[in-house]
Amino acid sequence: MKDEQQHRRVYWQCRRGMLELDELLQRYFDTRYDGLSAQERDSFTQLLSMPDQELSELLLRGGRCADSALNHVIDQIRSAQ
């Protein structure tokens, strides 16, 4: 039950205020989330906690961050297009 609630919570966090982010994040969630490692899920959740502007910079404009685990998930999200 807890996993199902977590799954739904993360799914709803993928819905953002920008259509481009919605499409990118939901596609990644739909195609890859169930196969992610615990660390990748944690990194994805950390990304989802970021404001839309920052997330847009990282995912849509080629930005990078100091955390290599976050960059790994960012690369996965970009490749899921």
DSSP file (Angstrom, degrees, kcal/mol; ACC not computed):
  #  RESIDUE AA STRUCTURE BP1 BP2  ACC     N-H-->O    O-->H-N    N-H-->O    O-->H-N    TCO  KAPPA ALPHA  PHI   PSI    X-CA   Y-CA   Z-CA
    1    1 A M     >        0   0    0      0, 0.0     4,-2.3     0, 0.0     5,-0.2   0.000 360.0 360.0 360.0 -43.1    0.0    0.0    0.0
    2    2 A K  H  >  +     0   0    0      1,-0.2     4,-2.5     2,-0.2     5,-0.2   0.903 360.0  50.8 -62.5 -40.7    2.8    2.4    0.9
    3    3 A D  H  > S+     0   0    0      1,-0.2     4,-2.6     2,-0.2    -1,-0.2   0.895 109.5  50.7 -63.3 -39.6    4.5    1.8   -2.5
    4    4 A E  H  > S+     0   0    0      2,-0.2     4,-2.3     1,-0.2    -2,-0.2   0.905 111.3  47.7 -64.7 -41.6    1.3    2.4   -4.3
    5    5 A Q  H  X S+     0   0    0     -4,-2.3     4,-2.5     2,-0.2    -2,-0.2   0.913 112.6  48.9 -65.3 -42.3    0.8    5.7   -2.5
    6    6 A Q  H  X S+     0   0    0     -4,-2.5     4,-2.6     2,-0.2     5,-0.2   0.915 110.0  52.6 -61.8 -43.2    4.4    6.7   -3.2
    7    7 A H  H  X S+     0   0    0     -4,-2.6     4,-2.3     1,-0.2    -2,-0.2   0.929 111.9  44.9 -58.7 -48.0    3.9    5.8   -6.9
    8    8 A R  H  X S+     0   0    0     -4,-2.3     4,-2.4     2,-0.2    -1,-0.2   0.894 111.9  52.8 -64.7 -40.6    0.8    8.0   -7.1
    9    9 A R  H  X S+     0   0    0     -4,-2.5     4,-1.6     1,-0.2    -2,-0.2   0.930 111.5  45.2 -62.3 -45.6    2.5   10.9   -5.3
   10   10 A V  H  X S+     0   0    0     -4,-2.6     4,-1.0     1,-0.2    -1,-0.2   0.909 110.4  55.2 -65.7 -41.1    5.5   10.9   -7.6
   11   11 A Y  H >< S+     0   0    0     -4,-2.3     3,-0.9    -5,-0.2     4,-0.3   0.931 109.3  46.6 -56.3 -46.3    3.2   10.6  -10.6
   12   12 A W  H >< S+     0   0    0     -4,-2.4     3,-1.1     1,-0.3    -1,-0.2   0.800 105.0  60.2 -69.9 -27.8    1.3   13.7   -9.6
   13   13 A Q  H 3< S+     0   0    0     -4,-1.6    -1,-0.3     1,-0.2    -2,-0.2   0.724  93.4  67.3 -69.8 -19.7    4.5   15.6   -8.9
   14   14 A C  T << S+     0   0    0     -4,-1.0     2,-0.8    -3,-0.9    12,-0.3   0.680  79.7  91.1 -72.2 -16.8    5.3   15.0  -12.6
   15   15 A R    <   +     0   0    0     -3,-1.1     2,-0.1    -4,-0.3     4,-0.1  -0.724  62.8 170.5 -83.3 113.3    2.5   17.4  -13.5
   16   16 A R        -     0   0    0     -2,-0.8    -2,-0.1     2,-0.3     6,-0.0  -0.407  48.8-100.4-114.5-173.5    4.0   20.8  -13.7
   17   17 A G  S    S+     0   0    0     -2,-0.1     2,-0.5     1,-0.0     3,-0.1   0.434 102.1  70.8 -90.2  -0.6    3.1   24.3  -14.8
   18   18 A M  S  > S-     0   0    0      1,-0.1     4,-2.6    34,-0.0    -2,-0.3  -0.973  72.3-145.1-121.8 127.5    4.9   23.9  -18.1
   19   19 A L  H  > S+     0   0    0     -2,-0.5     4,-2.6     1,-0.2     5,-0.2   0.879 100.8  55.0 -56.3 -41.6    3.6   21.6  -20.9
   20   20 A E  H  > S+     0   0    0      1,-0.2     4,-2.1     2,-0.2    -1,-0.2   0.907 111.1  44.4 -61.3 -42.2    7.2   20.8  -22.0
   21   21 A L  H  > S+     0   0    0     -3,-0.2     4,-3.0     2,-0.2     5,-0.4   0.911 111.0  54.8 -68.0 -42.3    8.1   19.6  -18.5
   22   22 A D  H  X S+     0   0    0     -4,-2.6     4,-2.6     1,-0.2     5,-0.3   0.949 111.6  44.0 -53.7 -51.3    4.8   17.7  -18.1
   23   23 A E  H  X S+     0   0    0     -4,-2.6     4,-2.0     1,-0.2    -1,-0.2   0.921 116.4  45.8 -63.4 -45.4    5.4   15.7  -21.2
   24   24 A L  H  X S+     0   0    0     -4,-2.1     4,-2.0    -5,-0.2    -2,-0.2   0.937 117.4  42.1 -64.6 -48.9    9.1   15.0  -20.5
   25   25 A L  H  X S+     0   0    0     -4,-3.0     4,-2.6   -11,-0.2    -2,-0.2   0.892 115.4  48.4 -69.6 -40.4    8.5   14.0  -16.9
   26   26 A Q  H  X S+     0   0    0     -4,-2.6     4,-2.9    -5,-0.4    -1,-0.2   0.878 110.5  51.6 -69.8 -36.3    5.4   11.9  -17.5
   27   27 A R  H  X S+     0   0    0     -4,-2.0     4,-2.1    -5,-0.3     5,-0.2   0.933 112.4  46.5 -62.7 -45.1    7.0   10.1  -20.4
   28   28 A Y  H  X>S+     0   0    0     -4,-2.0     4,-2.7    -5,-0.2     5,-0.9   0.932 114.0  48.1 -61.8 -46.5   10.0    9.3  -18.2
   29   29 A F  H  X5S+     0   0    0     -4,-2.6     4,-1.2     1,-0.2     5,-0.5   0.944 113.5  47.1 -59.5 -49.0    7.8    8.2  -15.3
   30   30 A D  H  <5S+     0   0    0     -4,-2.9    -1,-0.2     1,-0.2    -2,-0.2   0.847 122.5  33.3 -63.8 -35.5    5.6    6.0  -17.6
   31   31 A T  H  <5S+     0   0    0     -4,-2.1    -1,-0.2    -5,-0.2    -2,-0.2   0.735 134.4  13.5 -96.4 -23.4    8.5    4.3  -19.3
   32   32 A R  H ><5S+     0   0    0     -4,-2.7     3,-1.4    -5,-0.2     4,-0.5   0.650  92.4  90.9-129.0 -19.8   11.2    4.0  -16.7
   33   33 A Y  G ><<S+     0   0    0     -4,-1.2     3,-1.7    -5,-0.9    -3,-0.1   0.882  87.5  54.3 -56.1 -45.7   10.1    4.7  -13.1
   34   34 A D  G 3  S+     0   0    0     -5,-0.5    -1,-0.3     1,-0.3    -2,-0.1   0.766 110.5  48.2 -61.9 -24.8    9.2    1.1  -12.2
   35   35 A G  G <  S+     0   0    0     -3,-1.4    -1,-0.3     2,-0.0    -2,-0.2   0.397  86.7 115.1 -96.0   3.0   12.7    0.0  -13.2
   36   36 A L    <   -     0   0    0     -3,-1.7     2,-0.1    -4,-0.5    -3,-0.0  -0.392  66.5-118.6 -74.1 148.9   14.7    2.6  -11.3
   37   37 A S     >  -     0   0    0      1,-0.1     4,-2.5    -2,-0.1     5,-0.2  -0.319  34.0-101.8 -72.7 167.6   17.0    1.8   -8.5
   38   38 A A  H  > S+     0   0    0      1,-0.2     4,-2.3     2,-0.2     5,-0.2   0.897 124.8  50.2 -59.8 -40.5   16.2    3.2   -5.1
   39   39 A Q  H  > S+     0   0    0      2,-0.2     4,-2.4     1,-0.2    -1,-0.2   0.904 110.2  49.3 -65.9 -40.8   19.0    5.9   -5.6
   40   40 A E  H  > S+     0   0    0      2,-0.2     4,-2.6     1,-0.2    -2,-0.2   0.898 110.8  50.4 -65.4 -39.5   17.6    6.8   -9.0
   41   41 A R  H  X S+     0   0    0     -4,-2.5     4,-2.6     2,-0.2    -2,-0.2   0.913 110.5  49.8 -63.6 -41.5   14.1    7.1   -7.5
   42   42 A D  H  X S+     0   0    0     -4,-2.3     4,-2.2     2,-0.2    -2,-0.2   0.913 112.3  47.5 -62.3 -42.3   15.4    9.4   -4.7
   43   43 A S  H  X S+     0   0    0     -4,-2.4     4,-2.4     2,-0.2    -2,-0.2   0.904 111.4  50.6 -65.9 -41.2   17.2   11.5   -7.3
   44   44 A F  H  X S+     0   0    0     -4,-2.6     4,-2.3     2,-0.2    -2,-0.2   0.925 110.8  48.8 -62.2 -44.8   14.1   11.8   -9.4
   45   45 A T  H  X S+     0   0    0     -4,-2.6     4,-0.9     1,-0.2    -1,-0.2   0.880 109.5  53.1 -62.2 -38.3   12.1   12.8   -6.4
   46   46 A Q  H >< S+     0   0    0     -4,-2.2     3,-0.6     1,-0.2     4,-0.3   0.910 108.5  49.9 -63.4 -41.9   14.7   15.4   -5.6
   47   47 A L  H >< S+     0   0    0     -4,-2.4     3,-1.8     1,-0.2    -2,-0.2   0.915 106.4  55.9 -60.7 -42.5   14.4   16.8   -9.1
   48   48 A L  H 3< S+     0   0    0     -4,-2.3    -1,-0.2     1,-0.3    -2,-0.2   0.712  98.9  61.8 -65.7 -19.4   10.7   17.0   -8.8
   49   49 A S  T << S+     0   0    0     -4,-0.9    -1,-0.3    -3,-0.6    -2,-0.2   0.581  86.2  98.5 -81.4  -8.5   11.0   19.1   -5.6
   50   50 A M  S <  S-     0   0    0     -3,-1.8    -3,-0.0    -4,-0.3     2,-0.0  -0.435  86.3 -97.8 -77.8 152.1   12.8   21.8   -7.6
   51   51 A P     >  -     0   0    0      0, 0.0     4,-2.5     0, 0.0     3,-0.2  -0.318  36.4-109.8 -63.3 153.2   10.9   24.9   -8.9
   52   52 A D  H  > S+     0   0    0      1,-0.2     4,-2.9     2,-0.2     5,-0.2   0.861 116.4  55.0 -54.8 -40.5    9.8   24.7  -12.5
   53   53 A Q  H  > S+     0   0    0      2,-0.2     4,-2.0     1,-0.2    -1,-0.2   0.926 111.6  43.0 -61.9 -45.1   12.3   27.4  -13.7
   54   54 A E  H  > S+     0   0    0     -3,-0.2     4,-2.0     2,-0.2    -2,-0.2   0.910 115.6  48.8 -67.2 -42.5   15.3   25.4  -12.2
   55   55 A L  H  X S+     0   0    0     -4,-2.5     4,-2.8     1,-0.2     5,-0.4   0.889 109.9  52.6 -64.2 -39.9   13.9   22.1  -13.6
   56   56 A S  H  X>S+     0   0    0     -4,-2.9     4,-2.5    -5,-0.2     5,-1.0   0.902 107.5  51.8 -62.1 -42.3   13.4   23.7  -17.0
   57   57 A E  H  X5S+     0   0    0     -4,-2.0     6,-2.4    -5,-0.2     4,-0.6   0.912 115.1  42.3 -60.5 -43.3   17.0   24.9  -17.0
   58   58 A L  H  <5S+     0   0    0     -4,-2.0     4,-0.2     4,-0.2    -2,-0.2   0.905 126.0  29.7 -72.0 -42.6   18.3   21.4  -16.2
   59   59 A L  H  <5S+     0   0    0     -4,-2.8    -3,-0.2    -5,-0.2    -2,-0.2   0.831 130.8  27.8 -91.4 -33.9   16.0   19.4  -18.5
   60   60 A L  H  <5S+     0   0    0     -4,-2.5    -3,-0.2    -5,-0.4    -2,-0.1   0.688 123.9  41.2-104.6 -21.7   15.2   21.6  -21.4
   61   61 A R  S  <<S-     0   0    0     -5,-1.0    -3,-0.1    -4,-0.6    -4,-0.1   0.259 108.4-106.2-116.0  11.9   18.2   23.9  -21.7
   62   62 A G        +     0   0    0     -4,-0.2    -4,-0.2    -6,-0.2    -3,-0.1   0.669  60.4 162.5  78.4  16.2   21.1   21.5  -21.0
   63   63 A G        -     0   0    0     -6,-2.4     2,-0.3    -7,-0.2    -1,-0.2  -0.217  21.4-155.1 -66.6 160.5   21.9   22.7  -17.5
   64   64 A R        -     0   0    0     10,-0.0     2,-0.3    -5,-0.0    -5,-0.0  -0.895   1.0-151.3-130.6 161.0   24.0   20.6  -15.1
   65   65 A C        -     0   0    0     -2,-0.3     6,-0.1     2,-0.2     0, 0.0  -0.812  30.3-108.6-128.0 172.8   24.2   20.5  -11.4
   66   66 A A  S    S+     0   0    0     -2,-0.3     2,-0.6     4,-0.0    -1,-0.0   0.712  94.0  87.9 -75.5 -20.2   27.0   19.6   -8.9
   67   67 A D     >  -     0   0    0      1,-0.2     4,-2.1     2,-0.0    -2,-0.2  -0.712  61.8-160.5 -87.0 115.3   25.4   16.3   -7.9
   68   68 A S  H  > S+     0   0    0     -2,-0.6     4,-2.0     1,-0.2    -1,-0.2   0.825  91.2  56.8 -66.4 -31.5   26.4   13.4  -10.2
   69   69 A A  H  > S+     0   0    0      2,-0.2     4,-1.7     1,-0.2    -1,-0.2   0.893 108.7  47.0 -66.5 -38.7   23.4   11.2   -9.2
   70   70 A L  H  > S+     0   0    0      2,-0.2     4,-2.7     1,-0.2    -2,-0.2   0.910 110.2  52.5 -66.6 -42.1   21.1   14.0  -10.3
   71   71 A N  H  X S+     0   0    0     -4,-2.1     4,-2.6     1,-0.2    -2,-0.2   0.869 105.4  55.9 -61.8 -35.6   22.9   14.5  -13.5
   72   72 A H  H  X S+     0   0    0     -4,-2.0     4,-1.9     2,-0.2    -1,-0.2   0.936 111.2  42.7 -60.4 -47.2   22.6   10.7  -14.2
   73   73 A V  H  X S+     0   0    0     -4,-1.7     4,-2.8     2,-0.2    -2,-0.2   0.883 111.3  55.5 -68.8 -37.9   18.8   11.0  -13.8
   74   74 A I  H  X S+     0   0    0     -4,-2.7     4,-2.6     1,-0.2    -2,-0.2   0.930 108.3  48.9 -58.1 -45.1   18.7   14.2  -15.9
   75   75 A D  H  X S+     0   0    0     -4,-2.6     4,-2.1     1,-0.2    -1,-0.2   0.892 110.9  50.4 -62.3 -39.3   20.5   12.3  -18.7
   76   76 A Q  H  X S+     0   0    0     -4,-1.9     4,-1.0     2,-0.2    -2,-0.2   0.922 110.4  49.5 -64.1 -43.3   18.0    9.5  -18.4
   77   77 A I  H >< S+     0   0    0     -4,-2.8     3,-0.8     1,-0.2     4,-0.2   0.937 111.1  49.3 -62.3 -46.5   15.1   11.9  -18.6
   78   78 A R  H >< S+     0   0    0     -4,-2.6     3,-1.2     1,-0.2    -1,-0.2   0.891 110.7  50.3 -59.7 -39.6   16.5   13.6  -21.7
   79   79 A S  H 3< S+     0   0    0     -4,-2.1    -1,-0.2     1,-0.2    -2,-0.2   0.646  96.8  70.2 -76.4 -13.6   17.1   10.3  -23.4
   80   80 A A  T <<        0   0    0     -4,-1.0    -1,-0.2    -3,-0.8    -2,-0.2   0.486 360.0 360.0 -80.0  -1.8   13.5    9.1  -22.8
   81   81 A Q    <         0   0    0     -3,-1.2    -1,-0.2    -4,-0.2    -2,-0.1   0.499 360.0 360.0 -63.8 360.0   12.3   11.7  -25.3
